[in-house]
Amino acid sequence: MHRRHLIQTGFAAAAAGALSACATTPRQPNEPSYPISSDATARAYTADELVAAGSRELGIAAEAMGSAIERIFADQGDRPTAYIAGEEASGAAVIGLRYGRGALHMKDQSASQEVFWQGTSIGWDVGGNASRVFTLVYGLYAADAIYRRYPGVEGTAYLIGGLGVNYQRADGIVLAPIRTGVGLRLGANVGTMAYSRQRNLLPF
């Protein structure tokens, strides 16, 4: 009995130790289930901060930028933890391609982080455009977690000096790119966008 008691006690202690290790081991941002509620520690941007930054980066009036951000805030029901300012080029004839480059900004980081993105789409979509992009990022609590593939549904109507917004979602992170640029692109498509640390020629 005494030996059995020692064995049971040993198993119990080992189990308790394993549970304790799981509870104290920090989650990595690139885990498939990221983010979780306990990770939500990044400071968020206010609408006024984003209007000022977005109008400066896109070169448009604060009123136009404010309308786009107000709509995104209403759709998402929360404040973004990051934004990406950059530029891109795209074109489509049923099948579309898009390439871009920008800088990721988070309040908790003193320096920005370079980001590239590339993607494909298919749908009723014809034309091309070169755009400046200001992307609101929701649910991002560690900068490196931005690097992944995001599926999205896009409906755009680009005119000269036009403005468009769409959403991309993956693993609890939501991206809301606001685009303004030159060219003509009319249509709706379904596609994916991959964000990476370096430029990739293949958009897959």
C-alpha positions in Angstrom: 0.0 0.0 0.0 2.8 2.4 0.9 4.5 1.7 -2.4 1.2 2.2 -4.3 0.6 5.4 -2.5 4.1 6.7 -3.5 3.5 5.8 -7.1 0.1 7.6 -7.1 1.6 10.6 -5.4 4.4 10.7 -8.0 1.9 10.6 -10.9 -0.1 13.4 -9.3 3.0 15.5 -8.8 4.1 15.0 -12.4 0.6 15.9 -13.8 0.5 19.0 -11.6 3.9 20.0 -12.9 2.9 19.5 -16.5 -0.3 21.6 -16.1 1.8 24.3 -14.4 4.2 24.4 -17.3 1.4 24.7 -19.8 -0.1 27.5 -17.8 3.2 29.5 -17.6 4.6 28.8 -21.0 4.0 32.0 -23.2 2.1 31.5 -26.4 3.9 32.3 -29.6 2.2 34.8 -31.9 2.5 32.5 -34.9 0.5 29.7 -33.3 -2.6 28.9 -35.4 -5.0 29.9 -32.6 -3.4 33.3 -32.2 -4.6 35.8 -31.0 -6.4 34.9 -27.8 -8.1 37.3 -25.4 -5.3 37.2 -22.8 -2.9 38.5 -25.6 -4.8 41.7 -26.0 -2.3 44.1 -24.4 -1.3 46.3 -27.4 -2.4 50.0 -27.2 -5.0 51.0 -29.7 -5.2 54.0 -32.0 -8.0 56.6 -31.8 -10.0 57.7 -34.8 -8.5 61.2 -34.6 -4.9 59.7 -34.7 -5.8 57.6 -37.7 -7.5 60.4 -39.6 -4.4 62.6 -39.1 -2.0 59.8 -40.2 -4.2 58.6 -43.0 -4.8 61.9 -44.6 -1.1 62.7 -44.5 -0.1 59.3 -46.0 -2.7 59.3 -48.7 -2.6 63.0 -49.4 -6.4 63.5 -49.1 -8.6 65.8 -47.1 -9.2 64.9 -43.5 -13.0 64.9 -44.2 -12.7 62.1 -46.8 -10.4 60.1 -44.6 -12.7 60.6 -41.6 -15.7 59.2 -43.4 -13.8 56.0 -44.4 -12.5 55.5 -40.9 -15.8 56.2 -39.3 -17.4 53.4 -41.5 -14.6 50.9 -40.6 -15.0 51.7 -36.9 -18.7 51.1 -37.1 -18.2 47.8 -38.9 -15.5 46.5 -36.6 -16.9 47.8 -33.3 -13.4 48.3 -31.8 -10.2 50.3 -32.3 -7.2 49.1 -34.3 -3.9 48.2 -32.7 -1.8 49.0 -35.7 -1.8 50.5 -39.2 0.2 50.0 -42.4 1.1 52.9 -44.7 2.4 52.0 -48.2 1.7 51.8 -51.9 0.8 49.0 -54.4 0.1 48.2 -58.0 -2.5 45.8 -59.3 -4.2 44.7 -62.5 -6.9 42.2 -63.5 -8.5 40.6 -66.5 -10.8 38.2 -64.6 -7.6 36.9 -62.9 -5.9 39.7 -60.9 -2.5 40.3 -59.3 -1.5 42.8 -56.6 1.9 43.7 -55.1 2.6 46.2 -52.4 5.1 47.5 -49.9 4.7 49.5 -46.7 5.6 50.1 -43.0 3.7 48.6 -40.1 3.2 51.0 -37.1 2.3 50.0 -33.6 2.0 52.3 -30.6 4.1 50.1 -28.4 7.0 50.1 -30.9 9.3 53.1 -31.4 10.3 52.0 -35.0 8.1 50.9 -37.9 8.5 47.4 -39.4 8.7 46.8 -43.2 6.0 44.7 -44.8 5.5 43.3 -48.3 2.3 41.9 -49.7 1.3 40.0 -52.8 -1.9 38.3 -53.8 -4.2 36.9 -56.5 -7.9 37.2 -57.2 -10.6 35.9 -59.6 -13.9 37.4 -60.5 -15.7 40.0 -62.5 -12.8 42.4 -62.5 -11.1 44.3 -65.3 -8.6 47.1 -65.2 -5.6 48.3 -63.3 -4.5 50.9 -60.8 -1.5 52.2 -58.8 -2.6 53.1 -55.2 -1.4 54.5 -52.0 -2.7 52.4 -49.2 -3.5 53.0 -45.5 -4.5 49.8 -43.8 -6.2 49.6 -40.3 -5.2 46.4 -38.5 -7.4 44.9 -35.8 -6.5 42.1 -33.3 -2.7 42.4 -33.9 -0.8 42.2 -30.6 2.7 41.2 -31.8 4.2 42.8 -35.0 5.5 39.5 -36.4 2.0 38.0 -36.4 1.1 40.2 -39.4 3.1 37.8 -41.7 0.5 35.3 -43.0 -2.1 34.8 -45.7 -5.4 36.6 -45.6 -8.5 35.6 -47.6 -10.8 38.4 -48.5 -13.8 39.5 -50.6 -13.3 42.7 -52.4 -15.7 45.0 -54.2 -14.1 48.1 -55.7 -14.9 51.0 -58.0 -11.8 53.0 -58.8 -12.0 56.2 -60.6 -9.2 58.8 -60.9 -8.6 60.0 -57.4 -11.1 57.4 -56.1 -11.3 55.7 -52.7 -12.0 52.1 -51.9 -12.1 49.9 -48.7 -12.2 46.1 -48.3 -11.6 43.6 -45.5 -9.2 40.7 -45.1 -9.4 38.3 -42.1 -7.2 35.4 -40.7 -6.9 33.9 -37.2 -8.7 36.8 -35.5 -6.7 39.5 -37.3 -8.7 41.9 -39.5 -7.1 44.2 -42.1 -9.0 47.1 -43.6 -7.1 48.7 -46.5 -8.1 52.1 -47.6 -6.9 52.8 -51.2 -6.6 55.9 -53.3 -4.9 56.1 -56.6 -5.0 56.6 -60.3 -6.3 54.4 -63.0 -9.6 52.6 -63.6 -10.7 49.3 -62.0 -14.3 48.2 -61.8 -15.5 44.9 -60.5 -15.8 42.5 -57.6 -13.5 39.6 -56.9 -12.6 36.9 -54.4 -8.9 36.3 -53.5 -6.1 36.1 -51.0 -3.3 38.4 -49.9 0.0 37.1 -48.3 2.0 39.5 -46.1 5.7 38.7 -45.9 9.1 40.1 -44.6 10.5 40.2 -48.1 9.2 40.8 -51.6 8.0 37.6 -53.4 7.5 37.5 -57.1 5.2 34.5 -56.9 1.9 35.8 -55.4 1.0 32.4 -53.8 
